[in-house]
Amino acid sequence: MLVVYRPHSGKKMLAHKTWLKKMAIQRQVNLQWYATCGCFEEDVAQVKLLLVHHQQVTVLGGDGTLNMVVNALFDGEQVSRSTPDKRMAILPCGTGNDFARSFGHSLAQWRSAVFSECSRQVDVGCVDQRYFINMAGIGFNAEVVESMAGEKRFGAMSYTFFGIAKLLTYGGMDVKIDGVKQSVMMCLFANGRHFAAGLTPTPSAALDSGALQMLAIPACSLPKRLLSFALMLVGLHTRLPWVKVSSGQCFEISSQGAKIEADGELIAVTPARVTTHAALLRLNVPNSFDIA
């Protein structure tokens, strides 16, 4: 089994590593460890090479580490030919863990899934040739990620601090999506339901629906912005008349120069095509968990 992790001394990470080593000895499973270096291209290349020799990759980390591993799984001829046999397991220990949050699993259930024989197929999104696992977007969320510049000193609260500052100052942008011009504060293309360490912008999104949900919040007044994000905490903002939700398998962003954020990282600029690949990823789930 290949184990990919982001090297740091966080308590959750250390606990997962200790548990995994113990269980591997008990089950007589050989583990090959790969510590990410932080350079996306280099990490993808290295993980891609290692995946040739393993049927399962277990990821210790958050959405950014998952994003890198998904791109290693599905980018490259050699790996792609064997991808149907590859499985992924997750031990969440990142800053946001928004993709994992969509499943509602407990720590014990995630650990149970590592050595489980059960799996489910989940969708994977794509911006041009770059895959994402949870959510991509333009506007406010991309501005927040850029302003953070990788700084997560306050853990999950980092998104809150930087988000509030940007919410008060960001005025929105003009975009053209599928030929329709609009002025937006934020436009998300969602595979999962959560982002920014727990906000729920797309409460009805499903990881196995075969489609992405597009959430558009227009460039509106400060009171409307504040209300939109306050209700997003409980997933009720979609009831607001100015918030628009649609779904589709492909979205064309034809406007120029907008930064695109996905899974907590800036990955591209527009123009771009955002698509979904249905049931592309085989994800381990707990043996005892009844998937609805």
Residue pairs with C-beta under 8 A, 6 or more apart in sequence:
1 24
1 29
1 30
1 31
1 32
1 54
1 56
1 57
1 58
2 31
2 32
2 34
2 47
2 50
2 51
2 53
2 54
2 56
2 57
2 58
3 20
3 31
3 32
3 33
3 34
3 57
3 58
3 59
3 60
4 34
4 36
4 47
4 57
4 58
4 59
4 60
4 61
4 65
4 68
4 69
5 13
5 17
5 33
5 34
5 35
5 36
5 59
5 60
5 61
5 65
6 13
6 35
6 36
6 60
6 61
6 62
6 64
6 65
6 94
7 35
7 36
10 93
12 92
12 93
13 60
13 61
13 93
16 60
16 91
16 93
17 60
19 111
20 31
20 58
20 60
20 91
20 114
21 31
23 29
23 111
23 114
23 115
24 30
24 31
27 115
29 115
32 50
32 53
32 54
34 46
34 47
34 50
36 43
36 61
36 65
36 68
37 43
37 46
40 68
40 71
40 265
43 68
43 72
44 68
44 71
44 72
44 75
45 72
47 57
47 68
47 69
47 72
48 72
48 75
48 76
48 78
48 79
51 57
51 72
51 73
51 79
51 86
52 78
52 79
52 82
54 86
55 85
55 86
55 87
56 86
56 87
56 88
56 89
56 284
57 69
57 73
57 86
57 87
57 88
57 89
58 88
58 89
58 90
58 91
58 114
59 65
59 66
59 69
59 88
59 89
59 90
59 91
60 91
60 93
61 92
61 93
61 94
62 92
62 93
62 94
62 95
62 96
62 97
62 264
63 94
63 96
63 97
63 98
63 99
63 133
63 134
63 263
63 264
64 94
64 263
64 264
64 265
65 94
66 90
66 99
66 133
66 134
66 263
67 131
67 132
67 133
67 134
67 262
67 263
67 264
67 265
69 88
70 88
70 124
70 131
70 132
70 133
70 281
71 130
71 131
72 79
73 79
73 83
73 86
73 88
73 281
74 80
74 83
74 124
74 131
74 277
74 280
75 129
75 131
79 86
84 282
86 282
87 119
87 282
87 283
87 284
88 281
88 282
88 283
88 284
89 113
89 114
89 116
89 283
89 284
90 99
90 100
90 110
90 113
90 283
90 284
91 110
91 111
91 114
92 100
92 110
95 152
95 155
95 156
95 158
95 159
95 197
95 264
96 156
96 159
96 194
96 195
96 196
96 197
96 198
96 264
97 197
98 134
98 135
98 192
98 194
98 195
98 196
98 197
98 198
99 133
99 134
99 192
99 194
99 263
100 110
101 192
101 193
101 194
101 198
102 134
102 192
102 193
102 194
102 205
102 207
103 285
105 113
105 286
105 289
109 286
109 288
109 289
110 286
112 286
112 287
112 288
112 289
113 284
113 285
113 286
113 289
114 284
116 284
116 285
116 286
116 287
117 287
118 284
118 285
118 286
118 287
118 289
119 282
119 283
119 284
119 285
120 208
120 282
120 283
120 285
120 291
121 208
121 279
121 280
121 281
121 282
121 283
122 191
122 207
122 208
122 279
122 280
122 281
122 283
123 191
123 207
123 208
123 209
123 210
123 211
123 212
123 276
123 277
123 278
123 279
123 280
123 281
124 131
124 132
124 133
124 191
124 276
124 277
124 280
124 281
125 131
125 132
125 133
125 135
125 136
125 189
125 191
125 212
125 262
125 274
125 275
125 276
125 277
126 132
126 274
126 275
126 276
126 277
127 136
127 260
127 262
127 267
127 268
127 272
127 273
127 274
128 268
128 272
128 273
130 262
130 267
130 268
131 277
132 191
132 262
132 263
132 267
133 191
133 192
133 263
133 281
134 190
134 191
134 192
134 194
134 195
134 262
134 263
135 188
135 189
135 190
135 191
135 192
135 195
135 201
135 202
135 262
135 263
136 188
136 189
136 260
136 261
136 262
136 263
136 267
136 274
137 186
137 187
137 188
137 189
137 195
137 260
137 261
137 262
138 173
138 175
138 184
138 186
138 187
138 253
138 258
138 259
138 260
138 261
138 270
139 170
139 172
139 173
139 175
139 184
139 185
139 186
139 187
139 258
140 166
140 167
140 170
140 172
140 185
140 186
140 217
141 186
141 188
141 195
141 196
141 261
142 258
142 259
142 260
142 261
142 266
143 166
143 170
143 259
144 159
144 162
144 163
144 166
144 196
145 261
145 264
145 265
145 266
146 259
146 261
146 266
147 162
147 165
147 166
148 158
148 159
148 162
151 158
152 158
154 161
156 197
156 198
157 197
159 196
159 197
160 196
160 197
163 196
163 229
167 225
167 226
167 229
168 222
170 185
171 219
172 183
172 184
172 185
172 218
172 219
172 220
173 183
173 184
173 219
173 258
174 181
174 182
174 183
174 184
174 255
175 181
175 182
175 183
175 184
175 187
175 253
175 255
175 258
175 270
176 182
176 253
176 254
176 255
177 187
177 214
177 251
177 252
177 253
177 254
177 255
178 251
178 252
179 252
179 254
182 216
182 218
183 218
183 219
184 216
184 217
184 218
184 219
185 217
185 218
185 219
185 220
185 225
186 215
186 216
186 217
187 214
187 215
187 216
187 217
188 195
188 201
188 202
188 213
188 214
188 215
188 216
189 212
189 213
189 214
189 251
189 274
190 201
190 202
190 205
190 212
190 213
190 214
190 215
191 205
191 207
191 212
191 276
192 202
192 205
192 207
193 200
193 201
193 202
193 203
193 204
193 205
193 235
194 200
194 201
195 201
198 233
199 229
199 232
199 233
200 232
200 233
200 234
200 235
201 215
201 232
201 237
202 213
202 215
202 245
203 235
203 238
204 213
204 238
204 245
205 212
205 213
208 278
208 279
209 247
210 249
210 276
210 278
210 279
211 247
211 248
211 249
211 276
212 247
212 248
212 249
212 251
212 274
212 275
212 276
213 245
213 246
213 247
214 244
214 245
214 246
214 247
214 248
214 251
215 238
215 243
215 244
215 245
216 243
216 244
216 245
217 225
217 228
217 237
217 242
217 243
218 242
218 244
220 228
220 242
224 240
224 242
227 237
227 240
228 237
228 240
228 242
228 243
229 237
231 237
231 239
231 240
237 243
238 245
249 275
249 276
249 278
250 273
250 274
250 275
250 276
251 273
251 274
251 275
252 271
252 273
253 270
253 271
253 272
253 273
253 274
254 270
254 271
255 270
255 271
256 270
256 271
257 269
257 270
258 269
258 270
259 266
259 268
259 269
260 266
260 267
260 268
260 269
260 270
260 272
261 267
285 291
